[in-house]
Amino acid sequence: MPAPAVVLIGAPGAGKSSVATVLGERTGLAVRDTDADVERTARRSVSDVFTELGEGEFRRLEREAVAAALAEHSGILALGGGAVLDPGTRELLRGHTVVFLAVSMPIGVRRTGLSTARPLLTGVNPRATFKALLDARLPLYREVATVEIDTDELTVEQVAQVIIAEVGL
């Protein structure tokens, strides 16, 4: 049964998708992103799934996408930032090589630009929303991670190099 070589988790702005792309280029491993899987299944963007179907439906689709990817994919797997909120998803991640790309609130806010493509970061006070998101998710990221990398002072290429060295890709 295939298993991903590495699973990337972290908050918005941590660099999961960008790092996954660089890791794929450097290792020759295929890259898969569960947000893209959800978009393909729902036939709409993640933002539209949130708006039109609600967060509950998005999380259900996301859990199914993670389960399928963990069972089918043997390369680099990037999860959506909130995938760890689901207890079933956290259980599925046990036994896998999971790299938590940590990002601080100021850097995460700067990197995301408080994008409207990120439905949980829109609202009256996006910085406070981002901080609350980090506070709630940090223990969950750490619960499932086998490796944690602080990305604040690193380029995408440097993060990829650290992962290659730490995980042995």
Protein Blocks (a to p, Z undefined) as FASTA:
>chain_A
ZZdfbdceddehilmmmmmmmmmmmnopacddfklmmmmmnopafklmmmmnojklmmmm
mmmmmmmmmmmpccdcdddfklmmpmklmmmmgopacddddddfklmmmmnoopaklmkl
gcjblmlmmmmmmmmmmmmmmmmpcbdcdfklpcfklmmmmmmmmnoZZ
